[in-house]
Amino acid sequence: MTSADAHGRYPHFFGPFRPVVHVPGMRYSGLCLLVALGALAGASGCKKGDDPPAAAMIASATLPGEAPAVTISKKAKIAAIGMHTGVYAQPNTTKKIGYLRLGSIVPRSDAPVGTDGCPGGWYGVAPQGFVCNGKYATLELDAPIVRAADVRPDTSKPLPYAYGFMRSVSPLYLRVPSRAEQERQEYKLANHFRWFENHIDEQKVDKGANDFARELIPDAAAVPPSDQTPDGVLLGGKTNNDAPPFWIENGNRSIPNVTGFEIQPQSFFANRIKRHTGVAFIGAFDAGPSLDNRRFAVTVDMRLLPIDKVKPEVASAFHGVELTDDMKLPVAFARPCDPKKRGAALTDCRPVFHLDGGRMRRDDNVLPSRAFLQLTGVRRVFNDVPYFETKPGYWVRVKDVGVAITPHRWPGAAERGEKWIDVSIEDETLTLWEGKKPVFVTLVSAGQDGLKDPKTTKATVRGFFRLKSKHITATMDSSERSSQSGGAAPNPSAGESQDADDKNDSSFELRDVPYVQYFHEGYAIHAAYWHDRFGIPRSHGCINLAPIDAMRVFRFSDPPVPEGWHGIQIEPNKGTVVIVHQ
């Protein structure tokens, strides 16, 4: 393995910009290789009642030399009734290889293959592994908790769930609270209702990630225009005024609390959720005239939040570019300029130049923020300022663009014809490679401290890695730490608190961050639905992608997450290579 120099560079692989580059492009195939986890490709959720794919009907859960051979049934299934239901390599808890999310239904073996630590029996599942029938999984597919949690993450979209941000501190309700219970738990509720009535237009959104996904990913889901969609639908409802779900009819809750603690029949309050917390939703409904038709959104873990305290979020519409045969590296993006003001749009600020009589003259035009540029490979210096020539003939300053180039020397993954992911910290670019063919390029937001020491700053770790785990979604705190990372645990006070208030809300959660791929300790490549600053250093060390790009990269990398699963742990040296460099 080649080690970095004192500045984190990898001179044998990523040399200086070369004037001439001849690397053929490749058309996007949209296919995932079926590696390591068997015959079930893709990461789309298993819909309740669907017949298993043909591959699942005959898939074997055999792990040679480690586990008993089982045959997956053509009809029998098992359902997850815990938020994280483990899948294990053997019919015991020795080695976890992945997990299912609450409500997921997957094909299983007809009979159990053992009861080691699992009185209800271990069942083989497709495409491999074993799940314990018991506290976190059930064979009863019509159980109320299974029917209640039948909305699965939709991996045909950049945002697998509906998302929103908390406008203010709010109770997390377990059932529909009475008016008196709401007034007891929510500070100055009458004032809040008046405020919301006067600011109802703030529930509207622009078009976002789901609206533009098909520009990059042709088989992404088609969705109604977000800017014409009411807030109840944006937060997971089928209409803006759905009826309450069956499990809280008449104000009562008929399913257990799956987060934190067991509840008493009379319980209605779970906890308080902090301002700015990002939340994922699977439904929304109107509580009815007895409660002034107040509407509630249903969180992924089956709790309730008042819609009037949630701002819907549709995330950035930005995405990268597929590299076709006529798009040779080097290519670049115009660096965005950050206005710094919270919520303000990026500004167009990068000037265009033309060569005039041996001098470089500035045009009146500026490049659109994050404009994609095809370069000729020619680099020239005028008055100590380096410039790149673009294929249309104008010039740009090197400092004004983020560039993707061909490495000076190929890494082993390229020589072996493997897929690999290249990330440049200085250029804030990510390139997907299939062997020696670049297939996709985009902008990222890496660690906000650039090339400083990642052990002591908010910089991204540099080096040669392989993916360790993949998660359709994973919750992170405001420092981008996650319990799923294998690294630093999240702040225990993030997101929820019994005494949360608007004066002390610096610690919050980003729930169900989409398409998370860990490559080293707590460092991951993942979507960011909370900002649109891609191309500008922003993160606490992770590599932030716009959601459309994160979906593209998640589909590209190996191994795929099996159908119906929510996440996988990857065997050493089996995950896609990730190279992070200066």
C-alpha positions as CSV (number, residue, x, y, z in Angstrom):
1,M,0.0,0.0,0.0
2,T,1.3,3.4,-0.9
3,S,1.4,5.8,2.1
4,A,0.7,9.6,2.0
5,D,3.4,12.2,2.3
6,A,3.3,14.9,5.0
7,H,0.5,16.7,3.2
8,G,-1.7,13.8,2.6
9,R,-0.8,13.4,-1.1
10,Y,-0.4,10.1,-2.9
11,P,2.3,11.1,-5.4
12,H,2.4,7.7,-7.1
13,F,-1.3,7.8,-7.9
14,F,-2.4,11.4,-8.1
15,G,0.2,13.5,-9.6
16,P,0.0,17.1,-10.8
17,F,-2.5,18.1,-13.5
18,R,-1.3,16.8,-16.8
19,P,-1.8,18.9,-20.0
20,V,-3.0,15.9,-22.1
21,V,-5.3,13.2,-20.8
22,H,-6.8,10.4,-22.9
23,V,-9.2,8.3,-20.9
24,P,-12.3,6.9,-22.7
25,G,-15.7,7.5,-21.0
26,M,-18.4,4.9,-20.5
27,R,-22.1,5.0,-20.7
28,Y,-24.1,4.5,-17.5
29,S,-25.3,0.9,-17.2
30,G,-27.5,1.2,-14.1
31,L,-26.7,-2.3,-13.1
32,C,-25.4,-3.5,-9.7
33,L,-23.1,-6.5,-9.7
34,L,-24.3,-9.3,-7.6
35,V,-21.4,-9.8,-5.2
36,A,-20.9,-11.3,-1.8
37,L,-24.5,-11.4,-0.7
38,G,-25.9,-13.7,-3.4
39,A,-28.7,-13.4,-5.9
40,L,-30.8,-10.6,-4.6
41,A,-29.7,-7.3,-6.3
42,G,-30.7,-3.8,-5.4
43,A,-31.8,-2.2,-2.1
44,S,-35.5,-1.6,-2.7
45,G,-37.9,-2.3,0.2
46,C,-39.9,-5.5,0.2
47,K,-43.6,-4.5,-0.1
48,K,-46.0,-6.4,2.1
49,G,-47.7,-9.2,0.3
50,D,-45.4,-9.2,-2.7
51,D,-44.2,-12.6,-3.9
52,P,-40.5,-13.1,-3.5
53,P,-38.3,-12.8,-6.6
54,A,-37.6,-16.1,-8.3
55,A,-34.0,-16.0,-7.0
56,A,-35.3,-15.8,-3.4
57,M,-37.4,-18.9,-3.9
58,I,-34.4,-21.1,-4.4
59,A,-31.7,-19.1,-2.6
60,S,-29.6,-21.0,-0.1
61,A,-28.7,-19.5,3.2
62,T,-25.6,-21.7,3.3
63,L,-22.3,-20.3,4.6
64,P,-19.9,-23.0,3.7
65,G,-18.1,-24.5,6.8
66,E,-20.0,-22.2,9.1
67,A,-23.7,-22.7,9.1
68,P,-26.3,-25.4,8.3
69,A,-27.6,-25.5,4.7
70,V,-31.2,-24.4,4.5
71,T,-33.6,-23.9,1.6
72,I,-35.7,-20.7,1.4
73,S,-39.4,-21.3,1.1
74,K,-41.4,-20.2,-1.9
75,K,-44.1,-18.8,0.4
76,A,-43.0,-18.6,4.0
77,K,-41.8,-15.2,5.3
78,I,-40.6,-13.5,8.5
79,A,-41.3,-9.9,9.6
80,A,-39.1,-7.5,11.6
81,I,-40.9,-6.1,14.7
82,G,-37.8,-4.2,16.1
83,M,-36.3,-1.1,14.7
84,H,-33.1,-3.1,14.0
85,T,-33.7,-6.8,13.7
86,G,-30.3,-8.6,13.3
87,V,-29.4,-11.0,10.6
88,Y,-26.6,-13.4,11.7
89,A,-24.1,-15.5,9.8
90,Q,-25.0,-18.6,11.9
91,P,-28.1,-19.6,13.9
92,N,-26.7,-17.7,16.9
93,T,-25.6,-14.2,17.8
94,T,-21.9,-14.7,17.2
95,K,-21.6,-12.7,14.0
96,K,-24.0,-10.1,12.7
97,I,-24.0,-9.6,9.0
98,G,-26.9,-7.2,8.5
99,Y,-30.3,-6.1,9.8
100,L,-33.9,-5.6,8.9
101,R,-35.9,-2.4,9.7
102,L,-39.2,-2.5,11.5
103,G,-42.0,-3.8,9.2
104,S,-39.7,-5.5,6.7
105,I,-40.9,-8.8,5.4
106,V,-38.4,-11.3,3.8
107,P,-38.5,-14.9,2.6
108,R,-37.5,-17.5,5.2
109,S,-37.0,-21.2,5.5
110,D,-40.0,-23.3,6.2
111,A,-38.6,-24.7,9.5
112,P,-36.2,-23.4,12.2
113,V,-32.7,-24.7,12.2
114,G,-31.9,-24.3,15.8
115,T,-32.8,-22.6,19.1
116,D,-29.4,-21.5,20.4
117,G,-30.3,-18.4,22.5
118,C,-33.6,-18.2,20.6
119,P,-36.5,-20.2,21.9
120,G,-38.7,-19.3,19.0
121,G,-36.2,-20.7,16.5
122,W,-33.6,-19.4,14.0
123,Y,-34.9,-19.2,10.4
124,G,-32.7,-18.9,7.4
125,V,-33.5,-15.9,5.3
126,A,-32.6,-14.9,1.7
127,P,-30.1,-14.5,0.4
128,Q,-28.1,-15.7,3.4
129,G,-28.1,-15.6,7.2
130,F,-30.5,-16.3,10.1
131,V,-33.1,-14.3,12.0
132,C,-34.4,-15.2,15.5
133,N,-38.2,-15.5,15.7
134,G,-38.9,-13.8,19.0
135,K,-38.7,-10.3,20.5
136,Y,-37.6,-8.6,17.2
137,A,-39.1,-10.8,14.5
138,T,-42.3,-12.7,14.0
139,L,-43.9,-15.3,11.7
140,E,-47.3,-13.6,12.2
141,L,-47.4,-11.3,9.2
142,D,-50.8,-10.0,10.2
143,A,-49.6,-8.8,13.6
144,P,-50.7,-5.2,14.3
145,I,-47.2,-3.9,14.5
146,V,-46.3,-5.4,11.1
147,R,-49.4,-4.0,9.5
148,A,-48.8,-0.6,11.1
149,A,-45.2,-0.4,9.9
150,D,-46.0,-1.4,6.3
151,V,-44.3,1.7,4.7
152,R,-40.8,0.7,3.7
153,P,-38.0,3.0,2.6
154,D,-38.4,3.7,-1.1
155,T,-35.0,3.2,-2.7
156,S,-36.3,4.3,-6.1
157,K,-36.1,7.8,-4.7
158,P,-33.1,9.9,-3.4
159,L,-35.1,10.5,-0.3
160,P,-36.3,7.1,0.9
161,Y,-38.8,8.6,3.3
162,A,-40.6,11.8,3.7
163,Y,-38.5,14.3,5.7
164,G,-38.9,17.5,7.7
165,F,-37.2,19.7,10.3
166,M,-38.6,20.7,13.7
167,R,-39.5,24.3,13.8
168,S,-39.6,24.3,17.6
169,V,-39.4,21.9,20.5
170,S,-42.3,19.5,20.4
171,P,-43.7,16.5,22.3
172,L,-43.4,13.1,20.7
173,Y,-46.8,11.6,21.2
174,L,-47.6,7.9,21.5
175,R,-51.3,8.4,20.6
176,V,-53.5,11.3,19.7
177,P,-53.6,13.6,22.8
178,S,-56.7,15.3,24.0
179,R,-56.8,19.1,23.9
180,A,-56.1,19.3,27.6
181,E,-53.1,16.9,27.2
182,Q,-51.7,19.1,24.3
183,E,-52.1,22.3,26.3
184,R,-50.3,20.6,29.3
185,Q,-47.3,19.5,27.1
186,E,-47.0,22.4,24.6
187,Y,-46.0,25.8,25.8
188,K,-48.4,28.6,24.8
189,L,-50.2,26.4,22.4
190,A,-52.9,29.0,21.5
191,N,-50.1,31.5,20.5
192,H,-48.5,28.8,18.4
193,F,-51.7,28.1,16.5
194,R,-52.1,31.8,15.7
195,W,-48.5,32.0,14.5
196,F,-48.9,28.9,12.3
197,E,-52.1,30.3,10.7
198,N,-50.2,33.4,9.8
199,H,-47.2,31.5,8.4
200,I,-48.9,28.7,6.6
201,D,-47.2,29.6,3.4
202,E,-43.9,28.6,5.0
203,Q,-45.0,25.0,4.6
204,K,-44.5,25.3,0.9
205,V,-41.3,24.0,-0.7
206,D,-39.5,24.3,-4.0
207,K,-38.8,21.3,-6.2
208,G,-36.1,19.1,-4.7
209,A,-34.2,15.8,-5.0
210,N,-37.1,13.5,-5.8
211,D,-38.3,15.9,-8.6
212,F,-35.0,15.8,-10.5
213,A,-33.7,12.3,-9.8
214,R,-34.7,11.0,-13.3
215,E,-32.3,13.5,-14.9
216,L,-29.5,11.3,-13.6
217,I,-31.1,8.0,-12.8
218,P,-33.7,7.0,-15.5
219,D,-35.5,4.4,-13.4
220,A,-35.9,6.6,-10.4
221,A,-39.5,7.1,-9.3
222,A,-41.6,9.8,-10.9
223,V,-43.2,12.0,-8.3
224,P,-45.8,14.8,-8.4
225,P,-44.2,18.3,-8.3
226,S,-43.1,19.0,-4.8
227,D,-43.9,22.7,-5.1
228,Q,-47.5,21.8,-5.9
229,T,-47.8,19.1,-3.1
230,P,-49.6,20.0,0.2
231,D,-47.6,19.6,3.4
232,G,-49.6,16.5,4.6
233,V,-48.5,14.6,1.6
234,L,-44.9,16.0,1.8
235,L,-44.8,14.5,5.3
236,G,-45.9,11.0,4.3
237,G,-49.7,11.2,3.9
238,K,-51.5,9.8,0.9
239,T,-53.7,12.9,0.9
240,N,-53.6,16.1,2.9
241,N,-56.3,14.9,5.3
242,D,-55.9,11.1,5.8
243,A,-57.9,9.5,8.5
244,P,-56.1,8.3,11.6
245,P,-54.4,4.9,11.0
246,F,-56.1,1.8,12.5
247,W,-53.6,1.5,15.4
248,I,-54.7,4.8,16.9
249,E,-58.4,4.8,16.1
250,N,-60.5,6.6,18.8
251,G,-57.3,8.1,20.2
252,N,-56.0,4.9,21.6
253,R,-52.8,3.1,20.6
254,S,-52.9,-0.6,19.9
255,I,-49.3,-1.3,19.1
256,P,-46.2,-1.3,21.4
257,N,-43.7,1.5,21.6
258,V,-40.6,0.3,19.6
259,T,-38.3,3.0,20.8
260,G,-36.9,3.2,24.3
261,F,-39.4,1.7,26.7
262,E,-42.6,-0.2,27.2
263,I,-45.6,1.9,27.6
264,Q,-48.7,1.7,29.8
265,P,-52.2,1.8,28.1
266,Q,-52.8,5.3,29.4
267,S,-49.5,6.7,28.2
268,F,-49.6,9.4,25.5
269,F,-46.3,11.2,25.9
270,A,-42.9,9.7,24.9
271,N,-40.4,12.5,25.1
272,R,-39.6,15.9,23.7
273,I,-37.8,16.4,20.4
274,K,-35.5,19.3,19.9
275,R,-35.6,22.2,17.5
276,H,-33.7,21.7,14.2
277,T,-33.9,17.9,14.4
278,G,-34.3,16.3,11.1
279,V,-37.0,13.6,11.1
280,A,-38.2,10.9,8.7
281,F,-41.9,10.2,8.3
282,I,-44.1,7.3,7.0
283,G,-47.6,8.9,7.2
284,A,-49.7,11.8,8.2
285,F,-53.3,12.2,9.2
286,D,-56.1,14.5,10.4
287,A,-57.1,13.9,14.1
288,G,-60.7,14.9,13.4
289,P,-63.1,17.6,14.5
290,S,-63.0,16.7,18.3
291,L,-59.3,18.0,18.2
292,D,-59.9,20.9,15.8
293,N,-58.7,18.8,13.0
294,R,-55.1,19.1,14.1
295,R,-52.9,17.0,11.8
296,F,-50.1,14.7,12.9
297,A,-47.2,13.1,11.1
298,V,-46.1,9.5,11.9
299,T,-42.3,9.0,12.4
300,V,-40.5,5.9,11.2
301,D,-40.5,4.6,14.8
302,M,-44.3,5.0,15.0
303,R,-44.6,8.1,17.2
304,L,-46.6,11.3,16.4
305,L,-45.5,14.9,15.8
306,P,-47.9,17.8,15.1
307,I,-47.5,18.9,11.5
308,D,-47.7,22.5,12.5
309,K,-44.3,22.1,14.2
310,V,-42.6,20.5,11.2
311,K,-41.2,22.2,8.1
312,P,-41.2,19.8,5.2
313,E,-37.8,19.2,3.5
314,V,-37.3,18.1,-0.1
315,A,-33.4,18.5,-0.2
316,S,-31.1,19.7,-2.8
317,A,-31.9,19.2,-6.5
318,F,-28.2,19.2,-7.5
319,H,-26.6,16.2,-9.0
320,G,-23.5,15.2,-10.9
321,V,-22.8,14.1,-14.4
322,E,-22.6,10.7,-16.2
323,L,-19.5,10.6,-18.3
324,T,-20.3,9.5,-21.8
325,D,-17.9,8.6,-24.6
326,D,-17.4,12.3,-25.6
327,M,-16.7,13.5,-22.1
328,K,-13.0,12.8,-21.5
329,L,-11.2,13.7,-18.3
330,P,-10.3,16.3,-17.1
331,V,-13.6,17.8,-16.3
332,A,-14.6,20.4,-13.7
333,F,-17.3,22.2,-11.9
334,A,-17.5,25.9,-11.2
335,R,-17.0,26.3,-7.4
336,P,-20.0,27.7,-5.7
337,C,-19.7,30.8,-3.5
338,D,-21.3,30.6,-0.1
339,P,-23.2,33.7,0.9
340,K,-22.8,32.5,4.5
341,K,-26.3,33.7,5.4
342,R,-28.4,30.8,6.8
343,G,-30.7,29.5,4.1
344,A,-29.5,31.8,1.4
345,A,-28.9,30.4,-2.1
346,L,-25.5,29.9,-3.6
347,T,-24.2,32.8,-5.7
348,D,-22.7,32.8,-9.2
349,C,-19.3,34.3,-8.8
350,R,-16.6,32.6,-10.9
351,P,-15.5,34.8,-13.8
352,V,-14.8,33.8,-17.4
353,F,-11.6,34.8,-19.3
354,H,-10.5,34.9,-22.9
355,L,-7.0,35.0,-24.4
356,D,-6.4,38.3,-26.2
357,G,-3.0,39.0,-27.8
358,G,-1.0,37.0,-25.2
359,R,-2.9,38.5,-22.3
360,M,-5.8,37.0,-20.3
361,R,-8.8,39.3,-20.2
362,R,-11.8,38.9,-18.0
363,D,-15.3,38.8,-19.6
364,D,-18.4,40.3,-18.3
365,N,-19.9,36.9,-17.8
366,V,-19.7,34.7,-14.7
367,L,-20.2,30.9,-14.6
368,P,-23.4,29.6,-13.1
369,S,-22.7,28.1,-9.7
370,R,-21.6,24.4,-10.0
371,A,-21.6,24.6,-13.8
372,F,-20.1,21.5,-15.4
373,L,-17.1,22.2,-17.6
374,Q,-15.3,20.0,-20.1
375,L,-11.6,20.9,-20.3
376,T,-9.1,20.5,-23.1
377,G,-6.3,19.5,-20.7
378,V,-4.3,22.7,-21.4
379,R,-3.1,24.7,-18.4
380,R,-1.3,28.0,-18.7
381,V,0.0,30.6,-16.2
382,F,-0.4,34.4,-16.7
383,N,1.0,36.8,-14.1
384,D,1.5,33.9,-11.7
385,V,-2.2,32.9,-12.0
386,P,-2.9,29.4,-13.5
387,Y,-5.8,28.9,-15.9
388,F,-7.5,26.0,-17.5
389,E,-8.8,26.1,-21.1
390,T,-12.4,24.8,-21.6
391,K,-13.5,23.0,-24.8
392,P,-15.8,25.9,-25.8
393,G,-12.6,28.1,-25.9
394,Y,-12.9,30.3,-22.8
395,W,-10.6,30.1,-19.8
396,V,-11.1,29.7,-16.1
397,R,-8.8,30.2,-13.1
398,V,-7.7,27.0,-11.5
399,K,-8.8,28.3,-8.1
400,D,-12.3,28.8,-9.4
401,V,-13.1,25.2,-10.3
402,G,-13.1,21.7,-8.8
403,V,-11.4,19.3,-11.1
404,A,-11.6,15.6,-11.7
405,I,-8.5,14.1,-13.4
406,T,-7.0,10.8,-14.4
407,P,-4.5,9.5,-11.8
408,H,-0.9,9.7,-12.7
409,R,-0.5,6.1,-11.7
410,W,-3.3,3.6,-11.5
411,P,-4.3,2.1,-8.1
412,G,-4.6,-1.7,-7.7
413,A,-8.3,-1.6,-8.0
414,A,-8.1,0.0,-11.4
415,E,-5.5,-2.5,-12.6
416,R,-7.7,-5.4,-11.4
417,G,-10.7,-3.9,-13.3
418,E,-12.7,-3.3,-10.0
419,K,-15.1,-0.5,-9.2
420,W,-13.5,2.2,-7.1
421,I,-14.4,5.6,-5.7
422,D,-12.1,8.5,-5.9
423,V,-12.5,11.6,-3.6
424,S,-10.4,14.8,-3.8
425,I,-10.5,16.9,-0.7
426,E,-9.1,20.1,-2.3
427,D,-11.3,19.9,-5.4
428,E,-14.3,18.6,-3.5
429,T,-15.0,16.1,-6.3
430,L,-16.0,12.5,-6.3
431,T,-15.4,10.2,-9.4
432,L,-16.7,6.7,-9.9
433,W,-14.5,4.4,-11.8
434,E,-15.0,1.0,-13.4
435,G,-11.4,-0.2,-13.8
436,K,-9.7,2.6,-15.8
437,K,-13.0,4.1,-17.1
438,P,-14.5,7.1,-15.3
439,V,-18.3,6.8,-15.4
440,F,-19.6,9.5,-13.1
441,V,-18.4,12.7,-11.4
442,T,-19.9,15.1,-8.9
443,L,-19.2,17.7,-6.2
444,V,-19.1,16.8,-2.5
445,S,-18.8,18.6,0.8
446,A,-15.9,17.0,2.7
447,G,-14.6,18.0,6.2
448,Q,-14.7,21.7,6.9
449,D,-11.1,21.7,8.1
450,G,-9.7,20.6,4.7
451,L,-6.3,18.9,4.9
452,K,-5.7,19.3,8.7
453,D,-5.3,16.4,11.0
454,P,-8.6,14.5,11.2
455,K,-7.8,13.2,14.6
456,T,-8.0,16.7,16.1
457,T,-10.1,18.6,13.6
458,K,-13.2,18.3,11.4
459,A,-11.2,17.1,8.5
460,T,-11.8,14.0,6.4
461,V,-9.5,11.1,6.8
462,R,-7.3,10.4,3.8
463,G,-6.0,7.0,2.6
464,F,-6.9,3.8,0.8
465,F,-10.0,2.0,2.2
466,R,-12.7,-0.4,1.4
467,L,-16.4,0.0,2.4
468,K,-17.2,-1.6,5.8
469,S,-21.0,-1.3,5.9
470,K,-23.9,0.0,3.9
471,H,-27.2,1.4,5.3
472,I,-30.3,2.5,3.4
473,T,-30.6,5.1,6.2
474,A,-28.9,5.7,9.5
475,T,-29.5,8.3,12.2
476,M,-26.7,10.7,13.0
477,D,-26.3,13.5,15.5
478,S,-25.3,17.0,14.6
479,S,-21.7,16.0,14.5
480,E,-22.5,13.2,12.0
481,R,-21.9,10.4,14.4
482,S,-24.0,7.3,14.3
483,S,-24.6,4.2,16.4
484,Q,-24.3,2.3,13.1
485,S,-20.8,3.6,12.3
486,G,-18.6,1.3,14.4
487,G,-16.8,4.5,15.4
488,A,-17.7,7.3,17.9
489,A,-21.2,7.0,19.4
490,P,-23.7,9.8,18.9
491,N,-24.2,12.4,21.6
492,P,-26.7,10.7,24.0
493,S,-28.6,14.0,24.5
494,A,-29.0,14.6,20.7
495,G,-32.5,14.9,19.3
496,E,-34.6,14.1,22.3
497,S,-34.8,15.3,25.9
498,Q,-37.4,15.5,28.7
499,D,-36.4,19.1,29.3
500,A,-35.6,20.2,25.7
501,D,-36.1,23.9,25.1
502,D,-35.3,26.5,22.4
503,K,-32.6,28.1,24.5
504,N,-30.4,25.0,24.6
505,D,-30.8,23.1,21.3
506,S,-27.2,23.0,20.0
507,S,-27.3,19.2,20.0
508,F,-29.8,17.7,17.6
509,E,-30.2,14.6,15.4
510,L,-30.3,14.1,11.7
511,R,-32.6,11.0,11.5
512,D,-32.6,8.5,8.7
513,V,-29.7,10.0,6.7
514,P,-30.0,8.3,3.3
515,Y,-27.5,6.0,1.6
516,V,-24.8,5.8,4.2
517,Q,-21.6,3.9,3.4
518,Y,-18.9,3.7,6.1
519,F,-15.3,3.2,4.9
520,H,-13.2,3.9,8.0
521,E,-14.4,4.1,11.7
522,G,-17.0,6.8,11.8
523,Y,-16.3,8.2,8.3
524,A,-18.9,7.7,5.7
525,I,-20.1,8.7,2.3
526,H,-23.7,9.7,2.7
527,A,-26.5,12.0,1.5
528,A,-27.1,15.3,3.2
529,Y,-30.7,16.5,3.2
530,W,-30.0,19.4,5.5
531,H,-27.8,21.6,3.2
532,D,-27.1,22.6,-0.4
533,R,-23.5,23.6,-0.1
534,F,-22.0,20.8,-2.2
535,G,-18.6,21.9,-3.6
536,I,-17.9,23.8,-0.3
537,P,-16.2,22.1,2.7
538,R,-19.0,21.6,5.2
539,S,-19.0,18.3,7.1
540,H,-17.6,17.2,10.4
541,G,-15.4,14.7,8.5
542,C,-17.8,12.6,6.4
543,I,-18.2,13.0,2.7
544,N,-21.6,14.7,2.1
545,L,-23.3,14.1,-1.2
546,A,-26.5,15.6,-2.7
547,P,-29.2,12.9,-2.2
548,I,-29.5,12.1,-6.0
549,D,-25.7,11.5,-6.1
550,A,-25.8,9.5,-2.9
551,M,-28.4,7.2,-4.5
552,R,-26.2,6.8,-7.6
553,V,-23.1,6.0,-5.5
554,F,-25.0,3.6,-3.3
555,R,-26.2,1.7,-6.3
556,F,-22.8,1.7,-7.8
557,S,-20.9,0.2,-4.9
558,D,-20.5,-3.4,-3.9
559,P,-21.9,-5.4,-2.3
560,P,-25.6,-4.4,-2.8
561,V,-27.9,-4.4,0.2
562,P,-30.2,-7.5,-0.2
563,E,-33.9,-6.8,-1.0
564,G,-35.8,-6.2,2.2
565,W,-32.7,-5.6,4.3
566,H,-31.9,-2.2,5.7
567,G,-28.1,-2.6,6.2
568,I,-25.2,-4.9,5.8
569,Q,-21.8,-5.4,7.4
570,I,-19.2,-6.1,4.7
571,E,-16.5,-8.8,4.9
572,P,-13.0,-7.5,5.0
573,N,-11.6,-6.8,1.5
574,K,-15.0,-7.3,-0.1
575,G,-16.3,-3.8,-0.2
576,T,-15.7,-1.3,-3.0
577,V,-12.4,0.6,-2.8
578,V,-12.5,4.2,-1.6
579,I,-9.5,6.4,-2.2
580,V,-9.5,9.8,-0.4
581,H,-6.6,12.1,-1.2
582,Q,-5.6,15.7,-1.4
